[in-house]
Amino acid sequence: MRMLLVNAGPIAHMASSVPIRGHITDESEYIHKAGLGILVNDYIIERIDQTEALLAEFSDAEIVDLEGRAVIPGLVDSHTHLLWAGDRSREITWKQSGLSYKEIADRGGGISATVMPTRESSNEALAKLGLNRMAKSLRNGTTHLEVKSGYGLDTQSELRLLSVAESIAKVEGMPSLDLTWLGAHAAPPELSLDAYVEVLLSEQLPKITEQGYARSADVFCEPGWFSVEQSEEILKQSRKNGLDLRMHIDEFTDGGGGDLASELKVQTADHAHYSNDNARHAMNDSGVNTAFLPGTPYTMGDKFPPFDYCLENEILWSIASDFNPNCQTLSLPFIGSILVQRNDISPISALAACTVNSAATTPHPSGLAHGSIVEGSIANLNVLDSPWVESWCLKPGHSPFKATILEGQMIYH
C-alpha cells in the first residue's frame, strides 16, 4: 500500500553519506524547499519529488495533505537506560545538600539503589514500564532507541533485562530497539569491584554472547567505578566475543576514558563531559563518535559540554537523552532545546546530532538507512505542527509534532 504525502513544507532531509562534522553554514544543503511530496511504499521511502508530479503518477495512493507543515527525520536516541524499576526522587535533597554523585552512591543511592527494585520486578512489570516509556519517546518523535541493560548487575538479571528488551522490541507500532549489554555499570551491592570484574569476564559475558540479544557491550569507565585497565579488559574480551563497543567516559572528571576509546576505536564514547582536548581530537581521528548527554548536566545543575568547540574543530558528535532514574526525559526535542536555547547551537546542527549522526552509531534492525529522509531509507518521519523546521526544538515540555510516520505507518499525536 502506497501513501503519498503532499504539500510538505520544508523537509530537513539530513542526507549525508557520512556523519556531519562542523557548523552547517549552508542549510539548503540539508533542507528541501516547500512544495515537495514524499511517496511511501510499505515501510520504505520510494520517491521524493514535486507534489504535482507525484499526484499525477500515483493518484491511487492514499493521499495525506501536510498543508505546508515542515518534515524532519525520525529522531534516533542513541543512549538510553530504558528498563529499570524503583524511584530515586529522594536523592535530589542529598544533591542539594552538597553531596556529589559518588557520595550519594556511597550513601546507598545512585545505580545500586535501582538494582534491587529492578531485580525484584517481574518480567511483565518491566515490559510494561518499557512499553510505556517507548510510547512517550514516540510521542516526542523518536523512532529508534539504543537500549542498555545495567540495572541487574548479576548474570541472571542482566540476561533477563535483555530478554525483556528483546520481547518489547517485537511490539508493533513502537520505536525499534538496538540492545547493549552494560553489565559493567557498577559493582553490585554484594560484590567488590574486582570480584565483579571476574564474574563479568568468566560468567556474564559468555552467557550474554550465547543469548545473542545484545549487539554491543558498554562499560562505565570512570574513576570510582571501572578503571581504564578494567574497562580495557572487558571491552577487548567483548570484541573477541563478537560485540561492538560503546563506552561511558569522563562524566565527572577526566579519567582517561577518551584515550582508551580512541585506542580501541569504539563506536561511540558517551558523556565525555570532561575529556581533554587532545583526547577529543584523538577520538575524532580514530573515527570515534562522542555522544553528549546534556540532560544529565541539566538535572545535576552542572555546566554543559563543549558543543561549540566540537563544531569549530569538526569533531564527530551526537546527542542522546540518557534516560535513566536520574535523568527522566525521553524527549529529544527537549535535549535539542538545551543546545539551541541555552548553548546557541543552530537548530539544524542540533538536529543533525540526533538524526544522521546518532543513526551512524545504532543501526536500524532492517539494515536500511535511517536518521535521514532519502529514497530507499526506512520511512521514519516526523511532521511538525509548524511550517518551519526550526520549531522541532523550541517547545520544551511539549511535543512539537503533529504526526510521526513509523516504518510507513501514520501515527497522529
Sine and cosine of phi, psi and omega as CSV:
sin_phi,cos_phi,sin_psi,cos_psi,sin_omega,cos_omega
0.00,0.00,0.80,-0.59,0.02,-1.00
-1.00,-0.07,0.61,-0.80,0.12,-0.99
-0.83,-0.55,0.76,-0.65,-0.04,-1.00
-0.91,-0.42,0.91,-0.42,0.07,-1.00
-1.00,0.00,0.85,-0.53,-0.08,-1.00
-0.86,-0.51,0.32,-0.95,0.05,-1.00
0.82,0.57,0.71,0.71,0.06,-1.00
-0.94,0.33,0.53,-0.85,0.22,-0.98
-0.97,0.26,-0.36,-0.93,0.06,-1.00
-0.83,0.55,0.64,-0.77,0.02,-1.00
-0.92,-0.40,0.92,-0.39,0.09,-1.00
-0.99,0.12,1.00,0.00,-0.13,-0.99
-0.97,0.23,-0.48,0.88,0.04,-1.00
0.83,0.55,0.50,0.87,-0.03,-1.00
-0.95,0.31,0.81,-0.59,0.04,-1.00
-0.32,-0.95,0.69,-0.73,0.00,-1.00
-0.96,0.28,-0.28,0.96,0.04,-1.00
-0.69,-0.72,0.34,-0.94,0.07,-1.00
-0.84,0.55,0.47,-0.88,-0.09,-1.00
-1.00,0.02,0.83,-0.56,0.04,-1.00
-0.94,-0.34,0.52,-0.85,0.12,-0.99
0.98,0.20,0.08,-1.00,0.03,-1.00
-0.90,0.43,0.63,-0.78,0.12,-0.99
-1.00,0.02,0.97,-0.22,-0.08,-1.00
-1.00,0.04,-0.40,0.92,0.02,-1.00
-0.83,-0.56,1.00,-0.08,-0.07,-1.00
-0.91,0.42,-0.40,0.92,-0.01,-1.00
-0.90,0.43,-0.30,0.96,0.05,-1.00
-0.93,0.37,-0.39,0.92,-0.08,-1.00
-0.84,-0.54,0.04,1.00,-0.01,-1.00
-0.76,-0.65,0.86,-0.51,0.14,-0.99
-0.97,0.24,0.57,-0.82,0.08,-1.00
-0.93,0.36,0.34,-0.94,0.00,-1.00
-0.88,0.47,0.44,-0.90,0.09,-1.00
0.92,-0.38,-0.14,0.99,-0.02,-1.00
-0.99,0.13,0.26,-0.96,0.14,-0.99
-0.86,-0.52,0.35,-0.94,0.00,-1.00
-0.79,-0.62,0.85,-0.52,0.03,-1.00
-0.99,-0.13,0.87,-0.50,0.02,-1.00
-0.96,-0.29,0.80,-0.60,0.04,-1.00
-0.90,-0.43,0.96,-0.29,-0.09,-1.00
0.88,0.48,-0.94,-0.34,-0.04,-1.00
-0.92,-0.39,0.27,0.96,-0.08,-1.00
-0.84,-0.55,0.61,-0.80,0.15,-0.99
-0.97,0.24,0.92,-0.40,-0.08,-1.00
-1.00,0.02,-0.62,0.78,-0.10,-1.00
-0.36,-0.93,0.57,-0.82,0.11,-0.99
-0.82,-0.58,0.85,-0.53,-0.10,-0.99
-0.36,-0.93,0.01,-1.00,0.08,-1.00
-0.87,0.49,0.63,-0.78,-0.03,-1.00
-0.82,0.57,-0.70,0.71,-0.06,-1.00
-0.88,0.47,-0.66,0.75,-0.02,-1.00
-0.92,0.40,-0.65,0.76,-0.01,-1.00
-0.94,0.35,-0.63,0.77,0.03,-1.00
-0.90,0.45,-0.63,0.78,0.00,-1.00
-0.91,0.41,-0.57,0.82,-0.09,-1.00
-1.00,-0.04,-0.48,0.88,-0.12,-0.99
-0.79,-0.61,0.77,0.64,-0.04,-1.00
-0.92,0.38,-0.30,0.95,-0.01,-1.00
-1.00,0.06,-0.06,1.00,0.02,-1.00
-0.97,0.24,0.33,-0.95,0.15,-0.99
-0.93,0.37,0.85,-0.52,-0.08,-1.00
-0.99,-0.12,0.79,-0.61,0.08,-1.00
-0.84,-0.54,0.90,-0.43,-0.01,-1.00
-1.00,0.05,0.90,-0.43,-0.01,-1.00
-0.99,0.15,-0.15,0.99,0.11,-0.99
0.80,0.60,0.64,0.77,0.09,-1.00
0.99,0.13,0.12,0.99,0.01,-1.00
-0.96,0.28,0.59,-0.81,0.02,-1.00
-0.96,0.30,0.41,-0.91,-0.05,-1.00
-0.77,-0.64,0.67,-0.74,0.10,-1.00
-0.75,-0.66,0.25,-0.97,0.04,-1.00
-0.91,0.41,0.33,-0.94,0.23,-0.97
-0.86,0.52,0.69,-0.73,-0.05,-1.00
-0.98,0.19,0.52,-0.86,-0.08,-1.00
-0.86,-0.51,0.93,-0.38,-0.03,-1.00
-0.99,-0.11,0.97,-0.23,-0.21,-0.98
-1.00,-0.08,0.18,0.98,0.04,-1.00
-0.40,-0.92,0.98,-0.18,0.07,-1.00
-0.67,-0.74,0.46,-0.89,0.16,-0.99
-0.92,-0.40,0.99,0.15,-0.24,-0.97
-0.97,0.25,-0.59,0.81,-0.19,-0.98
-0.95,-0.31,0.94,-0.35,0.11,-0.99
-0.26,-0.97,0.32,-0.95,0.04,-1.00
-0.81,-0.59,0.21,-0.98,0.03,-1.00
0.98,-0.22,-0.06,-1.00,-0.08,-1.00
-0.49,-0.87,0.86,-0.52,-0.02,-1.00
-0.93,-0.38,0.50,0.87,-0.06,-1.00
-0.87,0.50,-0.51,0.86,-0.05,-1.00
-0.88,0.47,-0.34,0.94,-0.08,-1.00
-0.93,0.38,-0.32,0.95,0.01,-1.00
-0.89,0.46,-0.57,0.82,0.03,-1.00
-0.92,0.40,-0.66,0.75,0.05,-1.00
-0.89,0.46,-0.67,0.74,0.00,-1.00
-0.88,0.47,-0.69,0.72,-0.02,-1.00
-0.94,0.35,-0.34,0.94,0.07,-1.00
-0.99,0.15,-0.08,1.00,0.08,-1.00
0.95,-0.31,0.01,1.00,0.00,-1.00
-0.96,0.29,0.63,-0.77,0.06,-1.00
-0.98,0.19,0.17,-0.99,0.04,-1.00
-0.85,0.52,-0.68,0.74,0.01,-1.00
-0.91,0.41,-0.65,0.76,0.01,-1.00
-0.92,0.40,-0.60,0.80,0.08,-1.00
-0.90,0.43,-0.67,0.75,0.05,-1.00
-0.89,0.46,-0.67,0.74,0.00,-1.00
-0.91,0.42,-0.43,0.90,0.01,-1.00
-0.99,0.13,-0.10,0.99,0.00,-1.00
0.95,-0.33,0.06,1.00,0.06,-1.00
-1.00,-0.07,-0.40,-0.92,0.04,-1.00
0.94,0.35,-0.46,-0.89,-0.11,-0.99
-0.83,0.56,-0.70,0.71,-0.07,-1.00
-0.88,0.48,-0.51,0.86,-0.01,-1.00
-0.93,0.37,-0.31,0.95,0.03,-1.00
-1.00,-0.05,-0.33,0.94,-0.11,-0.99
-0.90,0.44,-0.77,0.63,-0.09,-1.00
-0.90,0.44,-0.73,0.68,0.06,-1.00
-0.87,0.49,-0.56,0.83,0.01,-1.00
-0.94,0.35,-0.71,0.71,0.04,-1.00
-0.86,0.50,-0.60,0.80,-0.08,-1.00
-0.99,0.16,-0.21,0.98,-0.02,-1.00
-0.98,0.18,0.59,-0.81,0.05,-1.00
-0.96,0.28,0.29,-0.96,0.09,-1.00
-0.85,0.53,-0.65,0.76,-0.02,-1.00
-0.90,0.44,-0.67,0.75,0.00,-1.00
-0.92,0.40,-0.66,0.75,0.02,-1.00
-0.92,0.40,-0.64,0.77,0.03,-1.00
-0.89,0.45,-0.65,0.76,0.02,-1.00
-0.89,0.45,-0.69,0.72,0.06,-1.00
-0.86,0.51,-0.72,0.69,-0.03,-1.00
-0.88,0.47,-0.70,0.71,-0.02,-1.00
-0.92,0.40,-0.63,0.78,0.06,-1.00
-0.88,0.48,-0.65,0.76,0.00,-1.00
-0.94,0.33,-0.61,0.79,0.06,-1.00
-0.89,0.46,-0.62,0.78,0.02,-1.00
-0.91,0.42,-0.64,0.76,0.06,-1.00
-0.90,0.44,-0.64,0.77,0.02,-1.00
-0.89,0.46,-0.71,0.71,0.01,-1.00
-0.89,0.46,-0.63,0.77,0.03,-1.00
-0.87,0.50,-0.44,0.90,0.02,-1.00
-0.98,-0.19,0.34,0.94,0.20,-0.98
1.00,0.00,0.07,1.00,0.00,-1.00
-1.00,0.09,0.78,-0.62,-0.02,-1.00
-0.93,-0.37,-0.07,1.00,0.01,-1.00
-0.42,-0.91,0.68,-0.73,0.03,-1.00
-0.76,-0.66,0.66,-0.75,0.30,-0.95
-0.99,0.12,0.71,-0.70,-0.11,-0.99
-0.77,-0.63,0.81,-0.58,-0.03,-1.00
-0.98,-0.22,0.51,-0.86,0.30,-0.95
-0.98,0.18,-0.39,-0.92,0.12,-0.99
0.87,-0.50,-0.06,1.00,0.07,-1.00
-0.91,-0.42,0.34,0.94,0.14,-0.99
-0.98,-0.22,-0.77,0.64,0.11,-0.99
0.85,0.53,0.39,0.92,0.36,-0.93
-0.63,-0.77,0.29,-0.96,-0.17,-0.99
-0.86,0.50,-0.74,0.67,-0.04,-1.00
-0.88,0.47,-0.69,0.73,-0.06,-1.00
-0.94,0.33,-0.62,0.79,0.04,-1.00
-0.91,0.41,-0.66,0.75,0.07,-1.00
-0.88,0.47,-0.64,0.77,-0.03,-1.00
-0.92,0.40,-0.67,0.74,0.02,-1.00
-0.87,0.49,-0.68,0.74,0.02,-1.00
-0.93,0.37,-0.56,0.83,0.04,-1.00
-0.92,0.40,-0.67,0.74,0.05,-1.00
-0.90,0.44,-0.69,0.73,0.03,-1.00
-0.87,0.49,-0.66,0.76,0.03,-1.00
-0.89,0.45,-0.61,0.79,-0.02,-1.00
-0.93,0.36,-0.67,0.75,-0.02,-1.00
-0.97,0.23,-0.32,0.95,0.08,-1.00
-0.91,0.41,-0.34,0.94,-0.03,-1.00
-1.00,0.02,-0.10,0.99,-0.03,-1.00
-0.96,0.27,0.82,-0.58,-0.02,-1.00
-0.94,0.33,0.47,-0.88,0.04,-1.00
0.98,0.18,0.26,0.97,0.02,-1.00
-0.82,-0.57,0.38,-0.93,0.05,-1.00
-0.84,0.55,0.51,-0.86,0.09,-1.00
-0.96,0.27,0.39,-0.92,-0.07,-1.00
-0.82,-0.57,0.51,-0.86,0.09,-1.00
-0.79,-0.61,0.89,-0.45,-0.23,-0.97
-1.00,-0.10,0.64,-0.77,-0.01,-1.00
-0.77,-0.64,0.72,-0.69,0.11,-0.99
-1.00,0.09,0.87,-0.50,0.04,-1.00
-0.84,-0.54,0.77,0.64,0.09,-1.00
-0.86,0.51,-0.53,0.85,0.01,-1.00
-1.00,0.04,0.85,0.52,0.03,-1.00
-1.00,-0.10,-0.65,0.76,0.05,-1.00
-0.18,-0.98,0.24,-0.97,0.12,-0.99
-0.97,0.23,0.66,-0.75,0.05,-1.00
-0.94,0.35,0.32,-0.95,-0.06,-1.00
-0.85,0.53,-0.46,0.89,-0.12,-0.99
-1.00,0.00,-0.07,1.00,-0.07,-1.00
-0.73,-0.68,0.48,-0.87,0.19,-0.98
-0.96,0.29,0.28,-0.96,-0.01,-1.00
-0.89,0.45,-0.70,0.71,0.00,-1.00
-0.88,0.47,-0.68,0.73,0.01,-1.00
-0.91,0.42,-0.60,0.80,-0.01,-1.00
-0.94,0.35,-0.60,0.80,0.06,-1.00
-0.85,0.52,-0.65,0.76,0.03,-1.00
-0.89,0.45,-0.65,0.76,0.05,-1.00
-0.90,0.44,-0.68,0.74,0.01,-1.00
-0.84,0.54,-0.71,0.70,-0.09,-1.00
-0.98,0.21,-0.65,0.76,-0.13,-0.99
-1.00,0.02,-0.44,0.90,-0.12,-0.99
-0.84,-0.54,-0.81,0.59,-0.18,-0.98
-0.94,0.34,-0.77,0.64,-0.02,-1.00
-0.85,0.52,-0.72,0.69,0.04,-1.00
-0.85,0.53,-0.62,0.78,-0.02,-1.00
-0.97,0.26,-0.57,0.82,0.09,-1.00
-0.89,0.46,-0.68,0.73,0.01,-1.00
-0.90,0.45,-0.68,0.73,0.01,-1.00
-0.90,0.44,-0.64,0.77,0.01,-1.00
-0.88,0.48,-0.69,0.73,0.15,-0.99
0.99,0.11,0.17,0.99,-0.02,-1.00
-1.00,0.08,-0.54,0.84,-0.05,-1.00
-0.99,0.14,0.75,-0.66,0.11,-0.99
-1.00,0.05,-0.49,0.87,-0.11,-0.99
-0.75,-0.66,0.28,-0.96,0.18,-0.98
-0.88,-0.48,0.52,-0.85,-0.02,-1.00
-0.70,-0.72,0.47,-0.88,0.04,-1.00
-0.67,-0.74,0.66,-0.75,0.08,-1.00
-1.00,0.03,1.00,0.02,-0.07,-1.00
-1.00,0.01,0.98,-0.18,-0.13,-0.99
-0.37,-0.93,0.69,-0.72,0.10,-1.00
-0.80,0.60,0.76,-0.64,-0.08,-1.00
0.99,-0.11,-0.24,0.97,0.07,-1.00
-0.86,-0.52,-0.92,-0.39,-0.01,-1.00
-1.00,-0.10,0.80,-0.59,-0.02,-1.00
-0.94,0.34,0.20,-0.98,0.06,-1.00
-0.86,0.52,-0.68,0.74,-0.03,-1.00
-0.91,0.40,-0.70,0.71,0.04,-1.00
-0.90,0.43,-0.67,0.75,0.01,-1.00
-0.88,0.47,-0.69,0.73,0.00,-1.00
-0.87,0.50,-0.69,0.73,-0.02,-1.00
-0.90,0.44,-0.70,0.71,-0.01,-1.00
-0.91,0.41,-0.69,0.73,-0.05,-1.00
-0.93,0.37,-0.67,0.74,0.00,-1.00
-0.90,0.43,-0.65,0.76,0.02,-1.00
-0.94,0.35,-0.58,0.81,0.05,-1.00
-0.89,0.46,-0.67,0.74,0.04,-1.00
-0.89,0.45,-0.66,0.75,0.05,-1.00
-0.87,0.49,-0.52,0.85,0.00,-1.00
-1.00,0.10,0.08,1.00,0.12,-0.99
1.00,-0.08,0.16,0.99,0.00,-1.00
-1.00,-0.06,0.61,-0.80,0.20,-0.98
-0.95,0.32,0.28,-0.96,-0.14,-0.99
-0.87,-0.48,0.68,-0.74,0.10,-0.99
-0.71,-0.70,0.33,-0.94,0.01,-1.00
-0.59,-0.80,0.51,-0.86,0.34,-0.94
-0.99,-0.13,0.81,-0.58,-0.02,-1.00
-0.66,-0.75,0.50,-0.86,0.28,-0.96
0.74,0.67,0.68,0.73,0.01,-1.00
-0.96,0.28,-0.63,0.77,-0.09,-1.00
-0.93,-0.36,-0.38,0.93,0.00,-1.00
-0.32,-0.95,0.28,-0.96,0.06,-1.00
-0.98,0.20,0.99,-0.12,-0.06,-1.00
-0.98,-0.19,0.18,0.98,0.01,-1.00
1.00,0.02,0.07,1.00,-0.01,-1.00
-0.90,0.43,-0.53,0.85,0.00,-1.00
-0.90,0.43,-0.62,0.78,0.03,-1.00
-0.90,0.43,-0.66,0.75,0.03,-1.00
-0.92,0.40,-0.65,0.76,0.01,-1.00
-0.86,0.51,-0.68,0.74,0.00,-1.00
-0.94,0.34,-0.61,0.79,0.01,-1.00
-0.89,0.45,-0.69,0.73,-0.04,-1.00
-1.00,0.09,-0.19,0.98,-0.05,-1.00
0.80,0.59,0.80,0.60,0.03,-1.00
-0.93,0.37,0.25,-0.97,-0.04,-1.00
-0.93,0.37,-0.70,0.71,-0.01,-1.00
-0.46,-0.89,0.61,-0.79,0.05,-1.00
-0.87,-0.49,0.91,-0.42,-0.25,-0.97
-0.95,-0.30,0.36,-0.93,-0.23,-0.97
0.98,0.21,-0.99,0.15,0.05,-1.00
0.76,0.65,0.52,0.85,-0.10,-1.00
-0.91,0.42,-0.64,0.77,-0.10,-1.00
-0.91,-0.42,0.31,0.95,0.08,-1.00
-0.88,0.48,0.62,-0.78,0.02,-1.00
-0.97,0.22,0.29,-0.96,-0.10,-0.99
-0.88,0.47,-0.63,0.78,0.02,-1.00
-0.88,0.48,-0.66,0.75,0.03,-1.00
-0.91,0.42,-0.63,0.77,0.03,-1.00
-0.87,0.50,-0.70,0.71,0.00,-1.00
-0.93,0.36,-0.60,0.80,0.03,-1.00
-0.90,0.43,-0.67,0.74,0.05,-1.00
-0.89,0.46,-0.70,0.71,0.00,-1.00
-0.87,0.49,-0.70,0.72,0.00,-1.00
-0.90,0.44,-0.47,0.88,0.01,-1.00
-1.00,0.03,0.01,1.00,0.00,-1.00
0.99,0.16,0.30,0.95,-0.01,-1.00
-1.00,0.05,0.80,-0.59,0.09,-1.00
-0.98,0.22,0.62,-0.79,0.17,-0.99
-0.97,-0.25,0.89,-0.47,0.05,-1.00
-0.99,-0.17,0.94,-0.33,0.08,-1.00
-0.99,0.15,0.59,-0.80,-0.06,-1.00
-0.82,-0.58,0.96,0.29,-0.17,-0.99
-0.93,0.37,-0.25,0.97,0.09,-1.00
-0.89,0.45,-0.52,0.86,-0.02,-1.00
-0.94,0.34,-0.79,0.61,0.09,-1.00
-0.89,0.46,-0.46,0.89,0.09,-1.00
-0.88,0.48,-0.74,0.67,-0.04,-1.00
-0.95,0.30,-0.43,0.90,-0.05,-1.00
-1.00,-0.09,-0.01,1.00,0.01,-1.00
0.94,0.35,0.46,0.89,-0.03,-1.00
-0.99,-0.15,0.20,-0.98,0.08,-1.00
-0.94,0.33,0.32,-0.95,-0.04,-1.00
-1.00,0.00,0.39,-0.92,0.02,-1.00
-0.90,0.44,0.23,-0.97,-0.07,-1.00
-0.99,0.12,0.93,0.36,-0.01,-1.00
-0.85,0.53,-0.73,0.68,-0.09,-1.00
-0.90,0.43,-0.59,0.80,0.04,-1.00
-0.86,0.50,-0.67,0.74,0.00,-1.00
-0.92,0.38,-0.60,0.80,0.07,-1.00
-0.92,0.40,-0.72,0.70,-0.01,-1.00
-0.87,0.49,-0.57,0.82,-0.07,-1.00
-0.98,-0.20,0.17,0.98,0.06,-1.00
0.80,0.60,0.71,0.71,0.07,-1.00
-1.00,0.02,0.69,-0.73,-0.05,-1.00
-0.94,0.33,0.83,-0.56,-0.01,-1.00
-0.46,-0.89,0.29,-0.96,0.04,-1.00
-0.58,-0.82,0.03,-1.00,0.10,-1.00
-0.75,-0.66,0.41,-0.91,0.05,-1.00
-0.47,-0.88,0.14,-0.99,-0.11,-0.99
-0.99,0.16,-0.54,0.84,-0.16,-0.99
0.84,0.55,0.61,0.79,0.03,-1.00
-0.80,0.59,0.82,-0.57,-0.01,-1.00
-0.28,-0.96,0.07,-1.00,-0.05,-1.00
-0.87,0.50,-0.36,0.93,-0.04,-1.00
-0.99,-0.17,-0.13,0.99,-0.04,-1.00
-0.57,-0.82,0.99,0.15,-0.19,-0.98
-1.00,-0.07,0.93,0.37,0.17,-0.99
-0.74,-0.68,0.68,-0.74,0.12,-0.99
-0.89,-0.45,0.37,0.93,-0.05,-1.00
-0.98,-0.22,0.97,-0.23,0.11,-0.99
-0.93,0.38,-0.51,0.86,0.15,-0.99
-0.86,0.51,-0.58,0.82,0.09,-1.00
-0.92,0.40,-0.68,0.74,0.05,-1.00
-0.88,0.48,-0.66,0.75,0.07,-1.00
-0.88,0.47,-0.60,0.80,0.04,-1.00
-0.88,0.48,-0.61,0.79,0.05,-1.00
-0.86,0.51,-0.68,0.73,0.00,-1.00
-0.92,0.40,-0.72,0.69,-0.16,-0.99
-0.98,0.19,-0.74,0.67,-0.14,-0.99
-1.00,-0.04,-0.18,0.98,0.03,-1.00
-0.86,-0.52,-0.28,0.96,-0.06,-1.00
-0.78,-0.63,0.11,0.99,0.13,-0.99
0.87,0.49,0.53,0.85,0.12,-0.99
-1.00,0.02,0.63,-0.77,-0.04,-1.00
-0.92,0.40,0.54,-0.84,0.02,-1.00
-0.84,0.55,-0.57,0.82,-0.03,-1.00
-0.96,0.30,-0.58,0.81,0.07,-1.00
-0.93,0.37,-0.64,0.77,0.06,-1.00
-0.90,0.44,-0.61,0.79,0.02,-1.00
-0.91,0.41,-0.67,0.74,0.04,-1.00
-0.84,0.54,-0.57,0.82,-0.09,-1.00
-0.94,0.34,-0.36,0.93,0.02,-1.00
-0.85,-0.53,0.38,0.93,0.12,-0.99
-0.78,-0.63,-1.00,-0.07,-0.10,-1.00
-0.89,0.46,-0.60,0.80,-0.03,-1.00
-0.96,0.28,-0.71,0.70,0.00,-1.00
-0.93,0.36,-0.56,0.83,0.01,-1.00
-0.88,0.47,-0.47,0.88,0.00,-1.00
-0.92,0.39,-0.31,0.95,-0.03,-1.00
-0.98,-0.21,-0.14,0.99,-0.05,-1.00
-0.56,-0.83,1.00,-0.07,-0.12,-0.99
-0.92,0.39,0.47,-0.88,0.11,-0.99
-0.96,0.28,0.63,-0.77,-0.06,-1.00
-0.87,0.49,-0.37,0.93,0.03,-1.00
-0.96,0.29,-0.30,0.95,-0.11,-0.99
1.00,0.08,-0.09,1.00,0.02,-1.00
-0.99,0.13,0.37,-0.93,0.07,-1.00
-0.90,0.44,0.59,-0.81,0.15,-0.99
-0.59,-0.81,0.12,-0.99,-0.09,-1.00
0.99,0.15,0.13,0.99,0.04,-1.00
-0.46,-0.89,0.28,-0.96,0.00,-1.00
-0.92,-0.40,1.00,-0.05,-0.04,-1.00
-0.66,-0.75,0.42,-0.91,0.04,-1.00
-0.89,0.46,0.76,-0.66,-0.01,-1.00
1.00,-0.08,-0.13,0.99,0.02,-1.00
-1.00,0.06,0.22,-0.97,0.09,-1.00
-0.89,0.46,0.62,-0.79,-0.06,-1.00
-1.00,0.10,0.95,0.31,0.10,-1.00
-0.92,-0.38,0.94,-0.34,-0.09,-1.00
-0.67,-0.74,0.39,-0.92,0.15,-0.99
-0.84,-0.54,0.75,-0.67,0.08,-1.00
-0.98,-0.18,0.89,-0.45,-0.02,-1.00
-0.97,0.24,0.47,-0.89,0.10,-1.00
-1.00,-0.01,0.79,0.62,-0.09,-1.00
-0.22,-0.98,0.46,-0.89,0.09,-1.00
-0.99,0.11,0.08,1.00,-0.09,-1.00
-0.85,-0.53,0.75,-0.67,0.03,-1.00
-0.85,0.53,-0.61,0.79,-0.08,-1.00
-0.85,0.53,-0.36,0.93,-0.08,-1.00
-0.93,0.36,-0.18,0.98,-0.09,-1.00
-0.87,0.50,-0.43,0.90,-0.09,-1.00
-0.81,-0.59,0.40,0.92,-0.10,-1.00
-0.92,-0.40,0.28,0.96,0.02,-1.00
-0.77,-0.64,0.87,0.50,-0.01,-1.00
-0.85,0.52,0.75,-0.67,-0.06,-1.00
0.99,-0.10,-0.19,0.98,0.01,-1.00
-0.67,-0.74,0.51,-0.86,0.10,-0.99
-0.97,0.23,0.73,-0.69,0.01,-1.00
-1.00,0.06,0.09,1.00,-0.20,-0.98
-0.97,-0.23,0.67,-0.74,0.14,-0.99
-0.98,0.18,-0.61,0.79,-0.04,-1.00
-0.35,-0.94,0.36,-0.93,0.13,-0.99
-0.81,-0.59,0.70,-0.71,0.12,-0.99
-0.98,-0.21,0.91,-0.41,-0.08,-1.00
-0.94,-0.35,0.94,-0.33,-0.02,-1.00
0.75,0.66,0.71,0.71,0.09,-1.00
1.00,0.03,-0.08,1.00,-0.02,-1.00
-0.97,-0.23,0.79,-0.61,0.00,-1.00
-0.98,0.19,0.81,-0.58,0.03,-1.00
-0.84,-0.55,0.92,-0.39,0.01,-1.00
-1.00,0.06,0.64,-0.77,-0.02,-1.00
-0.98,-0.20,0.00,0.00,0.00,0.00
